[in-house]
Amino acid sequence: MTATLRNPRGRPKADPFDIQNRRQVYIRLKARLSMTSRQVAELVGLSSETTRMYPGHGREGVAPTQATLDRMRQELIRRARAAVAEAEARYALEMDLAAAERRLGIGQESEAA
């Protein structure tokens, strides 16, 4: 049988290493997303008061939950996929434009000179 350390409210205490790790992950994700604490709160469905307790703002022992970090990771992936889709669409437009220019003979005079 293992003993579980409990906080004053009777909840299991998190490992200090786990807390520090989640705090560092939060800082990196927030920076990569370029979000304010208010924007993070809206994204993950928390109050801005809660997100202000996270790293850089509040108490040392407070860290976001794994669910909060997962939601931030999902947003980062969503943004990356949107950027890839936009780049693919731009590339397709550029290829269509280049094909149209070749058909019309536009831009060939500069190549001949």
Secondary structure as UniProt FT lines:
FT   TURN            8..9
FT   HELIX           16..33
FT   HELIX           37..44
FT   HELIX           48..51
FT   TURN            52..53
FT   TURN            55..57
FT   TURN            60..61
FT   HELIX           66..104
FT   TURN            105..107
FT   HELIX           108..112
//
